[in-house]
Amino acid sequence: MQFFLSNSYLTHQIFTYMRCCNYRTLFSAAAIVSSMYLTVNAQPVSTPDSIYQRLFTDVQLNRIFPDNKTFVDMVPKRSPQAIVADYERIRNTPNIKFSIKAFVEENFYLPQGNSTNYTSQQVPVATHIKELWQALKRQADVATAGSSLLPLPNPYIVPGGRFREVYYWDSYFTMLGLAESGEWTTIEHMIDNFAYLINQYGHIPNGNRSYYLSRSQPPFFAMMVDLLATHKGKATWALYKNALQKEYDYWNDKNGRTKHRVT
C-alpha cells in the first residue's frame, strides 16, 4: 500500500530528527522511511535503457546475466551509438546468427569490483577495519560515455560486492566508522562528493548511477556535515551552507517539480 505525505510534514519530521536525535535514535526512525522514493522530472542524463534501447531490452528480458545490475553497470569499449547501430544491423539481418551475450562481451567491459585482493589476517579488530577501508575505497571517477556511473571528483567508500557505487544514507553510517578509524580526509571527500551531486543534479540520488537519479534516500547530508564539524569546528557549516540550503529546498519541492512519497 502506498500513502502520500505532504511535503511540509515529511521535511519537518526528517529535519526535526536530524536536529535533536542522536544517531542511534535517528537510525531507528529513519528505517521507517528507508524505502522512500521520489517521482521527478526527467534528468539531463541518459540512462542505459535510453542509450542502448533494444539492446538493453533484449539483454534484460533474455536474462543474459543472472543479475540485472550487471549490464547496466557495464562500460562500453567504443561509442555507444556505434554499438547500437551494429546491434540493429545484425539483429535485422535474418541470415546472421549471433549470440547476444557474445555481442555484449565483445563490446562492453564487465563490471569491476565484485572482489578484492584483501585477505583477512589475525590482527586486532580496529586494524582489520582500518585495512578494509582501503579495500573498499574508490578513487575519483573519470567520465566515460555510455556508462551509468555518475563520476565523482573525490575518493569514496563503496559497500562492496555488486554495489560498486556510493550510496546516500548508508554513507553516513560508513562515516561513523571512518571517524572511529581517524579517516577524516575520506569523510570530507565523501561530503564534498555529495555536495557536488546536489549542485550538479539538484539532489543526492540513491547512489551515483544514472538509473538512481529518479529517487533518493532519507536526507542525511546535514548529519554528515555535523559529524565533520565535530572534528573541524563550526566553521564547517559555512562551507556547505549553499548545498544544505539546496537539499532543504529540494525536499520542500522548491527547486524542482517533484512529488515525494513513501512506499
Phi, psi and omega in degrees: 000137178253145173218149184255141175248144176296147182302317183294321180294312181301310182296318180301314182296313183295311184287336173296315176299319182296328183279324195240358183253150170282169190292332179292316177295319181296322180300315180294318181292318183292333179300332180297325183249024184292342179262035183282132178233159182231139174260118186229166175295158179302132179275154179282041178226132181277137178262163183306323182293325180279332180285313188258353169049243185295327177299316178301311182299315182294319180296314184286317182290331179272002178049053179299326178238144181301327182254120181295348179280343185298306185295318183291345177262359180288156178246128182291145179277345179209188184306127177303323179297320179292322178297313180297318180298316179295321180296316180296320180297313181293317183296328183266009177252104188301327185275004177256121176259130182212163179256126178299318181297316179296322178297316180295313182296332179284332187250354182226152171271132177296149180301143178261160168104008178286342179212161177232173178271007183289134176236127181295135179244163176280083180228165177303151184304317181299320178292318179302314181294318180298324177291326180295328179303320181291325179291330183263359182278138174241139181282171179307141185276157173247127181296134179229126180300132178088356179271146178279349183290130172272107188296137179250145187278350184227161177299156180205167180257134177251159178294328182104174182066226181284353179265094189261014184227169178279149177239146191297279189289335174304323185295333178297316181288330171298318181296326176300319177291318178300321179297319178297330180271000180075020183270059185289329178295319178295320177301314181296320178300318182291321177295320177299322178296317180292324175296322177298316179298319178299313182291328184278319188241357178090350178196172175264114179289172178310318177203171183274063173229146181299327182282358175260357186294340182273005180208162179224191177227170179313133188288103181254006185302318179297324177295323178295315179297320179299319178298313180296326180295333177293339180260321186254354178100168185294340179298342179303323182300323181294328182294330184247015184305311184296317180294321178298318180295320180296319179292319178300316179296322179299314182288345173264007180059036180267335183246023177180152179279093184234160174229113181269137182215153175251131179243000000 
